[in-house]
Amino acid sequence: ASEFKWPFPEGPSIKIALEYGWMDIAQVSSQAIGEQILLIGPPINYAHRISNSGSGNRCHIGPNAAQLIGVDCDELTGPYRVEGKKGEGIYTYYRLPMGNLWMEDPVSDPDLT
C-alpha cells in the first residue's frame, strides 16, 4: 500500500460568495450524467463574479445579502468593487472575515495546512 500524498501543496482552500435574490430551477439531462437540477438566476451570476476578486481563502457577500445581514455589521468590511465581463459594469461586494473559522488568504507554511 502506498502512502497518501495530498495533491495540493498549499493545503485545502475555501472560496465562498453569496448573493440574495430569486432563482429558478432548471433541469438538463444527458445519457452520460442523467438528469441534473441546476439553480440559475441573477444571484448565481453575481456570486460568481464577486468570487473572482481576491485570492486565497475568502468570503464575499453581495449587496442584497449584505443588506439582510446589515451592512453596519461589525464583521463586514467594504464595500469593494470588481469589474465584470465586458459590458457588465462593476460588481459591489463586502468581505466577511473567516479568521475565526478558517485560515484566511494564501497559506505558505506547509505545517499550517
C-alpha positions in Angstrom: 0.0 0.0 0.0 1.3 3.4 -0.9 1.2 6.4 1.4 -1.4 9.0 0.5 0.1 12.3 -0.8 -2.1 15.4 -0.5 -2.3 16.7 -4.1 -2.5 20.4 -3.1 0.9 21.6 -1.8 -0.7 24.8 -0.2 -3.4 22.8 1.6 -7.2 23.0 1.2 -8.8 26.3 0.5 -12.2 27.7 0.6 -13.9 30.4 -1.5 -17.4 31.5 -0.6 -19.6 34.0 -2.5 -23.2 34.8 -1.5 -25.9 36.9 -3.0 -29.6 37.0 -2.3 -32.4 37.1 -4.8 -34.8 35.0 -6.8 -33.5 31.9 -8.5 -35.1 29.4 -10.9 -34.7 25.7 -11.1 -33.7 24.2 -14.5 -33.3 20.6 -15.5 -30.9 19.2 -18.0 -30.2 15.7 -18.9 -27.8 13.6 -20.9 -27.0 9.9 -21.3 -23.7 10.4 -19.6 -24.9 12.2 -16.4 -28.6 11.6 -16.4 -31.0 14.3 -15.2 -29.4 17.2 -13.3 -31.1 20.1 -11.5 -29.5 23.5 -11.8 -30.1 26.7 -9.8 -30.0 29.6 -12.2 -30.6 33.4 -12.0 -29.0 36.7 -11.3 -27.8 35.9 -7.7 -25.8 32.9 -9.0 -24.2 35.1 -11.7 -23.5 37.9 -9.2 -21.9 35.5 -6.7 -19.7 34.0 -9.4 -18.5 37.5 -10.5 -17.6 38.6 -7.0 -15.9 35.3 -6.2 -13.3 36.1 -8.9 -12.0 39.0 -6.8 -9.1 38.5 -4.4 -7.0 35.4 -3.8 -6.7 32.8 -1.1 -9.4 31.8 1.3 -12.2 34.4 1.3 -15.9 35.0 1.8 -17.6 37.7 -0.4 -21.1 38.9 0.2 -23.2 40.6 -2.5 -25.1 43.9 -1.7 -28.5 42.3 -1.3 -27.2 39.6 1.1 -25.2 42.3 2.9 -28.5 44.3 3.4 -30.0 41.3 5.0 -27.0 40.8 7.3 -26.8 44.6 7.9 -24.1 46.5 6.2 -23.3 48.2 9.5 -22.4 44.7 10.9 -19.0 45.0 12.6 -17.9 41.8 10.8 -18.4 43.1 7.2 -15.8 45.2 5.5 -16.2 47.1 2.3 -17.8 47.9 0.0 -15.3 46.7 -2.5 -15.7 46.6 -6.3 -14.7 44.2 -9.1 -15.2 44.7 -12.8 -17.4 42.1 -14.5 -17.2 40.8 -18.0 -17.1 43.2 -20.9 -20.3 45.3 -20.9 -21.4 44.2 -17.4 -20.0 47.0 -15.4 -18.9 47.0 -11.8 -20.0 44.5 -9.1 -20.0 45.6 -5.5 -19.4 43.3 -2.6 -18.4 43.1 1.1 -16.0 40.8 2.7 -16.8 38.7 5.7 -13.6 37.7 7.6 -13.2 34.0 8.2 -10.2 34.1 10.5 -12.2 32.5 13.4 -13.3 29.6 11.2 -10.6 29.1 8.5 -7.1 30.5 7.9 -7.6 33.5 5.6 -5.6 34.3 2.5 -2.9 32.1 0.9 -1.0 29.8 3.3 2.7 29.5 2.7 3.7 27.4 5.8 3.2 23.7 5.0 2.9 23.0 8.7 -0.3 25.1 8.8 -2.1 23.2 6.1 
